[in-house]
Amino acid sequence: MRETWNAARVGLMVVLGLIVTIAVYRYVDERASTDSGYGVYALFDDVQGLVAKSRVLVAGIPVGYISQIRLEGDKARVDLRIRGEVILYDDAAVTMRSLSLLGERVLVISPGTLGLPEIPDGGQIRVTSEGVQTDDILVTVNDIAQSVRRITTQMERAFGTEEAGERMESALRNLSDALENIKVVTEEAGPRIIQIMQNVEMATGDLNDIIQKRKGDIDRGVAEVDDTIASIHRAADQLNAVLEDVKEVTGRTARGEGTIGRLTQDEALIDEVEGVAEGLNNFIGGLNRLRTIVELRSEYYALSSAFKTYFSIYLKPREGRYFLFQIIDDPRGSISVTDTIIRQSPPPLFEPNEFRRTEITRTNRLKFSVELGKTISFATFRFGIIESSGGLGMDINVLKERLEINTDIFDIGRRAWPRLRIRAGYEILRRFWLLAGIDDIINPGRDYYFGLQLRFDDEDLKPLIPLGAVAL
């Protein structure tokens, strides 16, 4: 009966152990599977010692875990799961660290520089370091042991024989003899040191006699020193007088007397000076904030077989607002429409007594645009004079301002419908844009065009200023 009870207890303990193990595994697995955040990965040459579910640290604090390790080409890909509140930037770095000599390893992340682009979900940490591995430490310890062994072997060869022992005994005997000689020299030099002290005492007495004999000269030298000190006193008195004058001037200033005093005491004058200074500061600050953009654009109209050229200047006194000035060479010129009603009395046979005649006149001349723009988020709204007529416009900038879509409505009231133009531009290289669009979409005479554009700002124009000054 007793043996049966013992067997039952052992079986019960095994069952309880299995239940606890399964519960712990489910708890860890659920925590790993329900962890929020985002995933990144890194590529290593060697991940020996790393295992899945290992911790990922930032400044020694766990911020995630290793979700998976697999082979990608000839590299080891390590997938990480990072908490959502931890932000990794484009120059983030990950390093393998050893926690003990047993080979356990974790990953330590340096988040990177604030302000750089963030690594997205599923992105790669490009900067990796495998750190110092346990094998490297063991190799270093082995090298040190080899060095110690070589040194021990050399010492054994040097002192491990009777001949070496005799040489050591001889060296110690020579050292003892040298110390004995030093003792003898010291005993012999004692009387000479006493004699030297006596000579110093005699020299001191002679110096005292000389001072007594030359006392008059020394007194005259002291008198000269007294005169010098008296001169210093007189200079100090003059300095005190100057300080008194300065004190009087500062007192008058404090009482508001004189020009400087009025400047410091007259509130109206102070306010006027401060107003002038503030206005000057605002003017200089506005000039510093002013941004200038110069734009050159040329478009080729496919149906008209003609080129249209723009020269534009953008003045941006502050962010989100600008003034646009343009000069346009338009091959279509300016179109003027004249309606004339002609009455005939009497009318010719089979003709009406009045009819309408429309004259369309096209003149080649430069056009100009003066517009005010206001930017709200990714859209910019414009109004003003567009190609020598009133109009409105809207610009949309996307893809980090590399793609720009422009819409213009102008020539309102001159024809049956306003002139509607749509243009799209993409910056294929820095400062170099490729353009395409449709002009006069609503009215007859629609045309298609494409072109190129150069756009410069202050940083591009600054190097040209010295050249312009030399040319002038």
C-alpha positions, 0 to 999 in steps of 0.5 A: 500500500505504501509503495502504491501511494509513493508511485501515485505521488510521483505520477502526480508531481510529473503531471503537475510539472507538465501542466506548469511547463505548458502554462509557462510556454503558452504565457510566453508564446501569447506575450510574444504573439500579442506584442504590439509594435513593428518589425525590422531586420538586420543581416549578419555574417555570423549569429552564433549564440543568438536564439529566437525570443532573445531580448533586444536592448536599448541602453540596457532596457528590453525593447523587443525580442528576436522573432526569427533567425533564417538564412538569406543568401550567404547572410544570416537574417535576424527578424526583430520585433520592436515596441511601438514607442521606440523609434529607429532612424535611418542611421540606427545600428545593432550590435551583438553582445555577450552576456557571459562566457557561456556564449549567451548573446543579445542584440543591442540597438542604437536608435540613431539620430533624431530628425533623420527618416524613420525606419518603417515597418519591415525595414532594414537596419543597415549598420550591424556589428557582431561585437567580440565573441566568446571564441575571440576571448578564448583565443586571446586568453590562449595567446596570453597563456602561450606568452606566459609559458614562453616567459616561464621557460626563459626564466627557467633557462636563466635561473634553473641551473647551478651556473645561473644560481652562481651568477645570481649569488655573484650579482648579490655579492657585488651589490652588497660590496657596493653598499659597503663602499657607499657606507665607507665613503659617507663616513669619510665625507663626514669631516669634509661636510663639517668643514664646508659648514664652517666655511659657510659660517665664515662667508656669512660673517664676511658678508655682515662686515661688508654690509656694516661698511657700506651702510651709507650706500645702502641708506642712500639706496633706501632713500631712493626707494622712498622717493619712488614710493612717494612718486607712486603716492602722487600718481595715486592722488592724481588717479583719485582726482580723475576718479572724482571727475568721472564720479561727477560726470556719472552723477550728472548723467544720473541726474539727467544733465547733459546730452547723455543724461537726457538720453538716459532719463528722457523716456520719450527720447528712449522710446524713439531710439528703441523704436528706430532700433526695433524698426531697423531690426525688423527691416534687417530680419525681413531681409534675412528671411526673404527667399528668392527663386528664379525660374526659366521655363520653355514649352513646345506646343505640338499643334502650333509648332512653336516655343513659349518661354517664361522668366519667373521670379518668386519672392518669399518674405515668409514661409507659405506666402510669396509674390510671383513676377513673370515675363512671357514670350507667347507665340500665340500673342495677344488676341483681341475680338471686335464685334461690329454691327453693320446696317445697310439702307437700303440693303442689297437684294436678298440680303438683310438690312443689318449683319454682325462682323467679328474681327479677331486680331492677334499681336505678338508682344511680351506678356507679364504676370503678377500674382500673390500666392498662399500655401495651405498644406500641400496646395498653393492658391494664386490670384492676380494678373496671369499673362496680362489678364485677371485670373486664378491658379492653384498648385499641388506639390506632392512626393516631397515637392518633386511632383507639381501640378499647376492649374490656371484660369485666365482670359475671363470675359474675352472669349466665350469661355475662360482659358483653362490650362493644366500643367504637370512637372516632375523634378528628374534631377536637382533643379531640372524639371520635365513638363507636360500639359494641355492649354486652352482646354475649353475653347477651340484651339486646344493645344498640347505641349511639353518642355523643360524647366530650371529652378534656382534659389538663394543658395544657387545664386549666391556664388554668382553675386561676386561674378556679377560684381566683377562684371559690373 
